């Protein structure tokens, strides 16, 4: 499964009811926790740990997108033509400022 719409659909099928009951604030908290675990795995973890945490982050992100009634594919479309700031591929922007898109 590689299509973002399919990822979202799978998460809705497996966890949709639980996700709606949990709500957006709790889902954001879980997503933030998983991003922290991914950061640790990226720095010090094995490849298996990195893959595990990448999967968890993607799953929680898809869950959040479903609750917000947003499409990850639509959100990612801003990168379809390259960098959303300079429109180049690869990006030709000077070093990004904190908080800017990669």
C-alpha positions as CSV (number, residue, x, y, z in Angstrom):
1,X,0.0,0.0,0.0
2,X,1.8,3.2,-1.1
3,X,-1.0,5.6,-2.2
4,X,-1.8,8.1,0.5
5,X,-5.5,7.8,-0.1
6,X,-5.2,4.1,0.5
7,X,-3.3,4.7,3.7
8,X,-6.0,6.9,5.0
9,X,-8.7,4.5,4.0
10,X,-6.9,1.6,5.7
11,X,-6.6,3.7,8.9
12,X,-10.3,4.6,8.7
13,X,-11.3,1.0,8.4
14,X,-9.1,-0.3,11.2
15,X,-9.3,2.6,13.7
16,X,-12.0,5.0,12.5
17,X,-14.5,4.6,15.3
18,X,-11.8,4.7,18.0
19,X,-10.2,7.7,16.3
20,X,-13.5,9.6,16.3
21,X,-14.1,8.7,20.0
22,X,-10.6,9.8,20.9
23,X,-10.9,13.1,19.2
24,X,-8.5,15.5,17.6
25,X,-6.6,16.8,20.7
26,X,-5.7,13.3,21.9
27,X,-4.7,12.3,18.4
28,X,-2.4,15.3,18.1
29,X,-0.9,14.3,21.5
30,X,-0.3,10.7,20.3
31,X,1.1,12.0,17.0
32,X,3.5,14.3,18.8
33,X,4.6,11.4,21.1
34,X,5.3,9.2,18.0
35,X,7.3,12.0,16.3
36,X,9.5,12.1,19.5
37,X,10.0,8.3,19.3
38,X,10.9,8.7,15.6
39,X,13.4,11.4,16.4
40,X,15.1,9.0,18.9
41,X,15.0,6.1,16.5
42,X,16.5,8.3,13.7
43,X,19.4,9.3,16.0
44,X,20.1,6.1,17.8
45,X,17.9,3.3,16.6
46,X,18.2,0.4,14.3
47,X,16.7,0.4,10.8
48,X,13.9,-1.9,12.2
49,X,13.1,0.7,14.9
50,X,13.2,3.5,12.4
51,X,10.8,1.7,10.1
52,X,8.5,0.9,13.1
53,X,8.4,4.6,14.2
54,X,8.0,5.9,10.6
55,X,5.0,3.6,10.3
56,X,3.5,4.8,13.6
57,X,3.9,8.5,12.6
58,X,2.3,7.9,9.2
59,X,-0.6,6.0,10.9
60,X,-1.3,8.7,13.4
61,X,-0.9,11.4,10.7
62,X,-3.5,9.6,8.6
63,X,-5.8,9.3,11.6
64,X,-5.6,13.0,12.2
65,X,-6.2,13.8,8.6
66,X,-9.3,11.6,8.7
67,X,-10.6,13.3,11.7
68,X,-10.0,16.7,10.1
69,X,-11.7,15.5,6.9
70,X,-8.5,16.4,5.0
71,X,-6.8,14.4,2.3
72,X,-3.0,13.7,2.8
73,X,-2.7,13.5,-1.0
74,X,-4.3,16.9,-1.3
75,X,-2.1,18.3,1.4
76,X,1.0,16.9,-0.2
77,X,0.0,18.2,-3.7
78,X,1.8,21.5,-2.8
79,X,5.0,19.6,-3.4
80,X,4.0,18.1,-6.8
81,X,5.9,20.6,-8.9
82,X,8.9,20.8,-6.6
83,X,9.7,23.2,-3.7
84,X,6.6,25.2,-2.9
85,X,8.7,28.3,-2.1
86,X,11.1,28.4,-5.1
87,X,9.3,25.9,-7.5
88,X,12.7,24.3,-8.3
89,X,13.6,20.6,-8.2
90,X,15.9,20.1,-6.4
91,X,15.1,23.0,-4.1
92,X,17.2,26.1,-4.8
93,X,16.2,28.1,-1.7
94,X,18.9,29.4,0.6
95,X,19.1,27.5,4.0
96,X,15.5,27.4,5.3
97,X,14.5,29.5,8.3
98,X,13.1,27.8,11.4
99,X,9.5,26.8,10.8
100,X,9.7,27.0,7.0
101,X,8.8,24.1,4.7
102,X,11.8,21.8,4.1
